[in-house]
Amino acid sequence: MWNEAQLDEALSTPSQALIDDMAKLDGDIMILGAGGKVGPTLSVMAKRAVEASGVDRKVIAVSRFTDPFVVALMEKEHVECISCDLTQPSQIAKLPKVKNIIYMAGRKFGTNGAECETWEMNVAVPAYVTQHFGDARYVVFSTSNVYPFATPKSGGNTEDVAPSPIGEYAISCLGRERIFEYAARHFGAKVVNFRLSYAIDLRYGILYDICSWIMAGKPVPLTVPAFNCVWQRYVNEVALRSLFMASEKVENLNVTGPEMVNVRYAATKLGKLLGKEPIFEGEEGERGILCNASKCIRNYGYPDMGLEEMIEKQAEWVLAGGRQLGKPTHFEESKGKF
Protein backbone atom coordinates (compact mmCIF):
# COMPACT_ATOMS: atom_id res chain seq x y z
CA MET A 1 0.00 0.00 0.00
CA TRP A 2 0.96 3.66 -0.25
CA ASN A 3 2.52 5.61 2.57
CA GLU A 4 1.45 9.23 2.99
CA ALA A 5 4.21 10.63 0.79
CA GLN A 6 3.23 8.23 -1.99
CA LEU A 7 -0.42 9.19 -1.59
CA ASP A 8 0.40 12.88 -1.93
CA GLU A 9 2.55 12.08 -4.97
CA ALA A 10 -0.32 10.20 -6.59
CA LEU A 11 -2.75 13.05 -5.92
CA SER A 12 -0.50 15.83 -7.22
CA THR A 13 1.09 14.45 -10.40
CA PRO A 14 -0.12 16.42 -13.45
CA SER A 15 -1.04 14.86 -16.78
CA GLN A 16 0.41 16.02 -20.07
CA ALA A 17 -2.97 17.57 -20.92
CA LEU A 18 -2.76 19.79 -17.83
CA ILE A 19 0.85 20.71 -18.56
CA ASP A 20 -0.17 21.74 -22.08
CA ASP A 21 -3.02 23.86 -20.68
CA MET A 22 -0.69 25.59 -18.22
CA ALA A 23 1.55 26.55 -21.14
CA LYS A 24 -1.40 28.37 -22.76
CA LEU A 25 -2.82 30.06 -19.66
CA ASP A 26 -2.18 33.77 -19.20
CA GLY A 27 -1.29 35.17 -15.78
CA ASP A 28 -0.41 33.83 -12.34
CA ILE A 29 -2.55 31.39 -10.33
CA MET A 30 -3.73 31.91 -6.76
CA ILE A 31 -5.44 29.23 -4.68
CA LEU A 32 -7.59 30.83 -1.97
CA GLY A 33 -8.35 28.55 0.96
CA ALA A 34 -5.45 26.28 0.00
CA GLY A 35 -4.99 24.81 3.47
CA GLY A 36 -8.08 22.59 3.43
CA LYS A 37 -8.60 18.99 2.38
CA VAL A 38 -8.09 19.36 -1.37
CA GLY A 39 -6.00 22.53 -1.56
CA PRO A 40 -2.53 21.21 -0.66
CA THR A 41 -2.31 18.57 -3.39
CA LEU A 42 -4.05 20.87 -5.89
CA SER A 43 -1.48 23.61 -5.20
CA VAL A 44 1.40 21.19 -5.65
CA MET A 45 -0.09 19.84 -8.87
CA ALA A 46 -0.45 23.40 -10.19
CA LYS A 47 3.18 24.19 -9.38
CA ARG A 48 4.45 21.00 -10.99
CA ALA A 49 2.36 21.55 -14.12
CA VAL A 50 3.56 25.15 -14.46
CA GLU A 51 7.20 24.14 -14.05
CA ALA A 52 6.82 21.33 -16.58
CA SER A 53 5.20 23.73 -19.06
CA GLY A 54 8.34 25.87 -19.11
CA VAL A 55 6.37 29.08 -18.56
CA ASP A 56 7.40 31.55 -15.87
CA ARG A 57 4.22 31.71 -13.81
CA LYS A 58 3.62 32.09 -10.08
CA VAL A 59 1.50 29.63 -8.10
CA ILE A 60 0.43 31.25 -4.83
CA ALA A 61 -1.38 29.40 -2.04
CA VAL A 62 -3.35 31.49 0.44
CA SER A 63 -4.70 30.23 3.76
CA ARG A 64 -4.40 30.71 7.50
CA PHE A 65 -2.16 27.61 7.36
CA THR A 66 -2.87 26.20 10.80
CA ASP A 67 -1.61 22.70 9.87
CA PRO A 68 2.22 22.43 9.86
CA PHE A 69 1.97 19.29 7.70
CA VAL A 70 0.38 21.35 4.93
CA VAL A 71 3.00 24.09 5.15
CA ALA A 72 5.81 21.53 4.96
CA LEU A 73 4.30 19.93 1.85
CA MET A 74 3.89 23.31 0.13
CA GLU A 75 7.39 24.54 0.97
CA LYS A 76 8.98 21.29 -0.17
CA GLU A 77 7.38 21.80 -3.59
CA HIS A 78 8.30 25.52 -3.75
CA VAL A 79 4.71 26.74 -3.71
CA GLU A 80 4.61 30.38 -2.61
CA CYS A 81 2.53 30.59 0.58
CA ILE A 82 0.80 33.68 1.96
CA SER A 83 -0.87 33.57 5.36
CA CYS A 84 -4.18 35.42 5.25
CA ASP A 85 -7.47 35.37 7.14
CA LEU A 86 -10.02 35.77 4.35
CA THR A 87 -12.69 36.94 6.78
CA GLN A 88 -10.67 40.16 7.14
CA PRO A 89 -11.03 42.53 4.14
CA SER A 90 -7.94 44.45 5.29
CA GLN A 91 -5.84 41.31 4.84
CA ILE A 92 -7.37 40.48 1.45
CA ALA A 93 -6.49 44.01 0.31
CA LYS A 94 -2.80 43.16 0.74
CA LEU A 95 -2.91 40.13 -1.56
CA PRO A 96 -1.29 40.57 -4.98
CA LYS A 97 -3.72 40.89 -7.88
CA VAL A 98 -3.72 37.85 -10.18
CA LYS A 99 -5.70 36.78 -13.25
CA ASN A 100 -6.55 33.23 -12.16
CA ILE A 101 -8.23 32.27 -8.89
CA ILE A 102 -9.05 28.79 -7.63
CA TYR A 103 -11.52 29.68 -4.89
CA MET A 104 -11.66 26.90 -2.27
CA ALA A 105 -12.57 28.78 0.92
CA GLY A 106 -15.73 27.58 2.62
CA ARG A 107 -17.31 26.12 5.71
CA LYS A 108 -19.27 22.89 5.99
CA PHE A 109 -18.36 20.77 8.99
CA GLY A 110 -20.03 21.95 12.16
CA THR A 111 -22.49 24.19 10.32
CA ASN A 112 -25.42 23.09 12.47
CA GLY A 113 -25.40 25.34 15.54
CA ALA A 114 -22.92 27.82 14.06
CA GLU A 115 -24.93 29.12 11.14
CA CYS A 116 -23.72 32.71 11.33
CA GLU A 117 -20.08 31.66 10.86
CA THR A 118 -21.14 29.55 7.88
CA TRP A 119 -22.83 32.53 6.23
CA GLU A 120 -19.81 34.73 6.86
CA MET A 121 -17.41 32.26 5.25
CA ASN A 122 -19.64 31.10 2.40
CA VAL A 123 -21.25 34.41 1.41
CA ALA A 124 -19.49 37.41 2.95
CA VAL A 125 -15.95 36.24 2.12
CA PRO A 126 -16.73 35.78 -1.61
CA ALA A 127 -17.97 39.38 -1.63
CA TYR A 128 -14.70 40.59 -0.07
CA VAL A 129 -12.67 38.53 -2.54
CA THR A 130 -14.50 39.65 -5.68
CA GLN A 131 -14.31 43.29 -4.60
CA HIS A 132 -10.52 42.92 -4.50
CA PHE A 133 -9.86 40.72 -7.54
CA GLY A 134 -12.65 42.12 -9.74
CA ASP A 135 -12.60 40.76 -13.29
CA ALA A 136 -10.34 37.78 -12.60
CA ARG A 137 -11.01 34.26 -13.83
CA TYR A 138 -12.53 32.16 -11.01
CA VAL A 139 -12.98 28.43 -10.50
CA VAL A 140 -15.37 28.48 -7.54
CA PHE A 141 -15.45 25.29 -5.48
CA SER A 142 -19.10 24.60 -4.79
CA THR A 143 -21.12 21.50 -4.00
CA SER A 144 -23.80 19.19 -5.35
CA ASN A 145 -25.79 20.13 -2.22
CA VAL A 146 -27.22 23.09 -4.14
CA TYR A 147 -29.39 20.59 -6.05
CA PRO A 148 -32.63 18.94 -4.89
CA PHE A 149 -32.59 15.33 -3.75
CA ALA A 150 -32.74 12.83 -6.61
CA THR A 151 -33.38 9.11 -6.98
CA PRO A 152 -30.61 6.85 -8.31
CA LYS A 153 -32.78 5.79 -11.26
CA SER A 154 -33.12 9.46 -12.33
CA GLY A 155 -29.50 9.47 -13.46
CA GLY A 156 -28.68 12.30 -11.06
CA ASN A 157 -29.00 16.07 -11.35
CA THR A 158 -27.41 17.62 -14.41
CA GLU A 159 -26.27 21.23 -14.59
CA ASP A 160 -29.62 22.07 -16.21
CA VAL A 161 -31.50 21.27 -12.99
CA ALA A 162 -32.43 24.44 -11.08
CA PRO A 163 -30.88 24.78 -7.61
CA SER A 164 -33.11 23.81 -4.71
CA PRO A 165 -30.86 23.68 -1.64
CA ILE A 166 -32.02 22.01 1.58
CA GLY A 167 -30.74 23.37 4.89
CA GLU A 168 -28.68 26.43 5.76
CA TYR A 169 -25.35 25.00 4.64
CA ALA A 170 -26.64 24.27 1.14
CA ILE A 171 -28.45 27.61 0.94
CA SER A 172 -25.26 29.45 1.90
CA CYS A 173 -23.41 27.57 -0.85
CA LEU A 174 -25.92 28.81 -3.40
CA GLY A 175 -25.33 32.25 -1.89
CA ARG A 176 -21.63 31.89 -2.65
CA GLU A 177 -22.41 31.05 -6.27
CA ARG A 178 -24.70 34.09 -6.53
CA ILE A 179 -21.99 36.43 -5.23
CA PHE A 180 -19.64 35.25 -7.98
CA GLU A 181 -22.47 35.56 -10.50
CA TYR A 182 -22.87 39.16 -9.34
CA ALA A 183 -19.13 39.70 -9.91
CA ALA A 184 -19.47 38.32 -13.43
CA ARG A 185 -22.38 40.63 -14.18
CA HIS A 186 -20.97 43.80 -12.62
CA PHE A 187 -17.16 43.40 -12.61
CA GLY A 188 -16.62 41.32 -15.76
CA ALA A 189 -15.44 38.29 -13.80
CA LYS A 190 -15.25 34.95 -15.61
CA VAL A 191 -16.69 32.17 -13.44
CA VAL A 192 -17.23 28.43 -13.35
CA ASN A 193 -19.07 26.95 -10.38
CA PHE A 194 -17.20 23.73 -9.62
CA ARG A 195 -19.94 21.59 -8.08
CA LEU A 196 -17.92 18.85 -6.45
CA SER A 197 -19.54 15.71 -5.09
CA TYR A 198 -17.27 14.00 -2.54
CA ALA A 199 -13.57 13.66 -3.31
CA ILE A 200 -11.73 10.53 -2.15
CA ASP A 201 -8.25 11.07 -0.69
CA LEU A 202 -8.04 7.98 1.64
CA ARG A 203 -7.50 10.24 4.68
CA TYR A 204 -11.13 11.36 4.50
CA GLY A 205 -14.18 10.87 2.31
CA ILE A 206 -17.31 8.76 2.11
CA LEU A 207 -15.39 5.49 1.77
CA TYR A 208 -13.36 6.36 4.85
CA ASP A 209 -16.55 7.17 6.76
CA ILE A 210 -18.04 3.77 5.90
CA CYS A 211 -14.81 2.01 6.88
CA SER A 212 -14.75 3.81 10.23
CA TRP A 213 -18.30 2.67 11.01
CA ILE A 214 -17.52 -0.92 10.09
CA MET A 215 -14.29 -1.04 12.11
CA ALA A 216 -16.00 0.50 15.15
CA GLY A 217 -18.92 -1.92 14.93
CA LYS A 218 -21.31 0.96 14.33
CA PRO A 219 -24.27 0.56 11.98
CA VAL A 220 -24.03 1.93 8.45
CA PRO A 221 -27.11 4.14 7.88
CA LEU A 222 -29.16 3.48 4.76
CA THR A 223 -31.28 6.64 4.92
CA VAL A 224 -29.43 7.96 1.87
CA PRO A 225 -29.33 4.98 -0.51
CA ALA A 226 -26.52 6.02 -2.83
CA PHE A 227 -23.73 8.55 -3.31
CA ASN A 228 -21.28 9.95 -5.82
CA CYS A 229 -17.54 10.07 -5.22
CA VAL A 230 -14.40 10.73 -7.23
CA TRP A 231 -10.63 10.32 -6.93
CA GLN A 232 -9.06 13.55 -5.71
CA ARG A 233 -6.28 13.62 -8.32
CA TYR A 234 -8.97 13.99 -10.97
CA VAL A 235 -10.60 16.78 -8.94
CA ASN A 236 -7.31 18.67 -8.78
CA GLU A 237 -6.67 18.35 -12.49
CA VAL A 238 -10.16 19.28 -13.62
CA ALA A 239 -10.19 22.31 -11.30
CA LEU A 240 -7.05 23.68 -12.92
CA ARG A 241 -8.08 22.84 -16.48
CA SER A 242 -11.54 24.35 -15.98
CA LEU A 243 -9.96 27.81 -15.71
CA PHE A 244 -10.47 27.79 -19.48
CA MET A 245 -14.19 27.06 -19.02
CA ALA A 246 -14.78 30.13 -16.84
CA SER A 247 -17.07 32.63 -18.53
CA GLU A 248 -18.85 35.92 -17.88
CA LYS A 249 -22.04 33.95 -18.55
CA VAL A 250 -21.08 31.72 -15.57
CA GLU A 251 -20.68 28.02 -16.25
CA ASN A 252 -21.74 25.24 -13.89
CA LEU A 253 -19.79 21.99 -13.80
CA ASN A 254 -20.67 18.83 -11.86
CA VAL A 255 -17.46 17.09 -10.81
CA THR A 256 -17.66 13.51 -9.57
CA GLY A 257 -17.30 9.93 -10.71
CA PRO A 258 -19.57 8.30 -13.30
CA GLU A 259 -21.24 5.92 -10.83
CA MET A 260 -24.05 6.37 -8.35
CA VAL A 261 -22.75 4.03 -5.68
CA ASN A 262 -25.21 2.00 -3.61
CA VAL A 263 -24.36 2.38 0.10
CA ARG A 264 -25.07 -1.26 0.91
CA TYR A 265 -22.89 -2.42 -1.98
CA ALA A 266 -19.94 -0.23 -0.95
CA ALA A 267 -20.20 -1.24 2.71
CA THR A 268 -20.43 -4.94 1.87
CA LYS A 269 -17.39 -4.72 -0.40
CA LEU A 270 -15.39 -2.78 2.19
CA GLY A 271 -16.46 -5.19 4.93
CA LYS A 272 -15.05 -8.15 3.01
CA LEU A 273 -11.74 -6.37 2.50
CA LEU A 274 -11.60 -5.29 6.14
CA GLY A 275 -12.54 -8.75 7.39
CA LYS A 276 -15.53 -7.44 9.31
CA GLU A 277 -19.22 -7.81 8.53
CA PRO A 278 -20.99 -4.44 8.29
CA ILE A 279 -24.11 -3.76 10.33
CA PHE A 280 -26.87 -1.82 8.57
CA GLU A 281 -29.40 0.54 10.10
CA GLY A 282 -32.82 1.63 8.87
CA GLU A 283 -34.79 1.17 5.71
CA GLU A 284 -33.06 2.01 2.46
CA GLY A 285 -34.13 5.50 1.44
CA GLU A 286 -35.18 6.56 -2.03
CA ARG A 287 -33.32 9.85 -2.57
CA GLY A 288 -29.99 11.51 -2.01
CA ILE A 289 -27.83 14.36 -3.29
CA LEU A 290 -26.88 12.73 -6.57
CA CYS A 291 -25.47 14.42 -9.63
CA ASN A 292 -24.65 13.55 -13.21
CA ALA A 293 -21.07 14.27 -14.32
CA SER A 294 -21.55 13.67 -18.05
CA LYS A 295 -20.53 17.24 -18.96
CA CYS A 296 -17.31 16.96 -16.97
CA ILE A 297 -16.44 13.56 -18.43
CA ARG A 298 -17.19 14.80 -21.95
CA ASN A 299 -14.73 17.68 -21.49
CA TYR A 300 -12.00 16.05 -19.37
CA GLY A 301 -12.39 12.30 -19.70
CA TYR A 302 -13.05 9.68 -17.05
CA PRO A 303 -11.31 9.74 -13.64
CA ASP A 304 -7.97 7.94 -13.67
CA MET A 305 -9.02 5.75 -10.72
CA GLY A 306 -12.37 4.00 -10.69
CA LEU A 307 -14.63 2.95 -7.85
CA GLU A 308 -13.36 -0.60 -7.33
CA GLU A 309 -9.73 0.50 -7.06
CA MET A 310 -10.68 3.32 -4.67
CA ILE A 311 -12.51 0.82 -2.46
CA GLU A 312 -9.48 -1.50 -2.41
CA LYS A 313 -7.03 1.29 -1.62
CA GLN A 314 -9.31 2.71 1.07
CA ALA A 315 -9.48 -0.64 2.85
CA GLU A 316 -5.69 -1.04 2.62
CA TRP A 317 -5.22 2.43 4.10
CA VAL A 318 -7.52 1.77 7.04
CA LEU A 319 -6.05 -1.67 7.80
CA ALA A 320 -2.55 -0.18 7.81
CA GLY A 321 -3.58 2.56 10.26
CA GLY A 322 -3.13 5.37 7.75
CA ARG A 323 -3.59 8.94 8.98
CA GLN A 324 -7.10 10.37 8.94
CA LEU A 325 -8.22 13.99 9.02
CA GLY A 326 -11.15 13.61 11.41
CA LYS A 327 -13.54 15.34 9.00
CA PRO A 328 -16.59 13.16 8.34
CA THR A 329 -18.56 14.00 5.22
CA HIS A 330 -22.03 13.60 6.80
CA PHE A 331 -23.14 12.23 3.42
CA GLU A 332 -25.82 10.23 5.26
CA GLU A 333 -27.59 13.45 6.34
CA SER A 334 -30.99 13.59 4.66
CA LYS A 335 -32.29 16.85 6.15
CA GLY A 336 -29.46 19.24 5.31
CA LYS A 337 -28.11 19.57 8.88
CA PHE A 338 -24.33 19.46 8.51
Secondary structure, 3 states (H helix, E strand, C coil): CCCHHHHHHHHHCCCHHHHHHHHHCCCCEEEECCCCCCHHHHHHHHHHHHHHHCCCCCEEEEECCCCHHHHHHHHHCCCEEEECCCCCHHHHCCCCCCCEEEECCCCCCCCCCCHHHHHHHHHHHHHHHHHHHCCCEEEEEEEHHHCCCECHHHCCECCCCCCCCCCHHHHHHHHHHHHHHHHHHHHCCEEEEEEECCEECCCCCHHHHHHHHHHHCCCEECCCCEECCEEHHHHHHHHHHHHHCCECCCEEEEECCCCCEEHHHHHHHHHHHHCCCCCEECCCCCCECCECCHHHHHHHCCCCCCHHHHHHHHHHHHHCCCCCCCCCCCCCCCCCCC
